[in-house]
Amino acid sequence: MLDLKLQHKMLHEEIENAISTVLHDAQFIMGPNVKQFESEAAKYLGVKHAISCNSGTDALHLALRACGIKEGDEVITTPFSFAATAEAICYVGATPVFVDIDPITYNITAEIIQNAITNKTRAILPVHIFGQVAEMNSICNLAQQNNLLIIEDCAQSFGASINQQQTGSFGDAGCFSFFPSKNLGCYGDGGLFTTNSDELAEQFTLLKNHGSKIRNLHEIVGWNSRLDELQAAILRIKLKHINTFNQQRIAVANRYTEMLDPLPLQTPKRITDQSHVFHQYTLLSKVRDAVDKQLSHQNIGHAIYYPMPLSKQKAFSGISRATDLTNTNLICNQCISLPMYPEMTELQIETVVNIIKQAHVD
Ligand SMILES: Cc1ncc(COP(=O)(O)O)c(C=O)c1O
């Protein structure tokens, strides 16, 4: 599905030097790399504040908490995502309201969200799924008209943008994951919260560090959610290459789409080149299970993201609400994600495509 060793091979000297410096300096928590990574990430993303934390899940959880979302509130989100998106809403006691997704982009849209707004709705939590930017301009307009907050789940979209505006800079808050398989990934867990609001930044900073800004003074009950210095040092190096990595992903996606064009399946569509960074290349096929079987048979890494809408997961039963999810149900039955990483070769792409072709003939 992806080969993390290749990226390390390319960057190993730089990364191992950086790790070695951290080991020698022995400042493992809240050291200089963390501060520098935060300011470099803020600059790249075009936001006033970028605050690191322990994971994408923590970024979402503490963002919702910083925004004051609480029990009795509803947060409109997508059922077509990783569980963490909805878990974070549940952590603060609010109710995830799952709405249907667009059949082409697999993202929630303003038109669909609009019908689910009630007097309990406090926020919209769009996910830029698979690296494709959700239609943020209309979602932001809708939020403004209805006095709702926007928390973007950017776990899969580092570097995706529309008209030069990066994900994580459209809403009130953005939440990134640096899980190793993400398109900007570290060598363990890591996350980032972004905002242009001084107030939210201050609240998030308190929440992620035991409610404390000044040593031995605890203003609120907080959490321990810090990015460590080793991960920050690695991320600083990878951040310098993120545009190249994303461009390489886009090139792999373009080849897949060209080669798969004659087949009766739906390849990913996008608005502009930069609006999709292909964290995953996910297509829809009516013979998905045959494709899945053939790829497994040939030992080709792939995944079904996502086989079941979050609304049907036992974890969320009784604590969430769902509207009509016709598109989501259909997509869950037909989706399959192909191998995708920047270093993929033409031969590897061809091999995958030939297996998919065969599955459509059989
Ligand atoms: C859409 C989405 N949201 C949230 C997360 C959670 O991120 P993390 O694994 O860093 O906690 C993930 C990561 O798997 C994700 O894909």
The ligand as an ORCA input file, in Angstrom:
! r2SCAN-3c Opt
* xyz 0 1
  C      -9.611     11.511      8.751
  C      -8.812     11.232      9.976
  N      -9.088     11.916     11.105
  C      -8.380     11.731     12.227
  C      -7.341     10.842     12.279
  C      -6.626     10.619     13.573
  O      -5.269     10.902     13.524
  P      -4.225     10.173     14.506
  O      -4.073      8.756     14.045
  O      -2.974     10.960     14.362
  O      -4.781     10.248     15.873
  C      -7.004     10.116     11.134
  C      -5.843      9.201     11.142
  O      -5.834      8.066     10.977
  C      -7.765     10.304      9.949
  O      -7.477      9.639      8.831
*
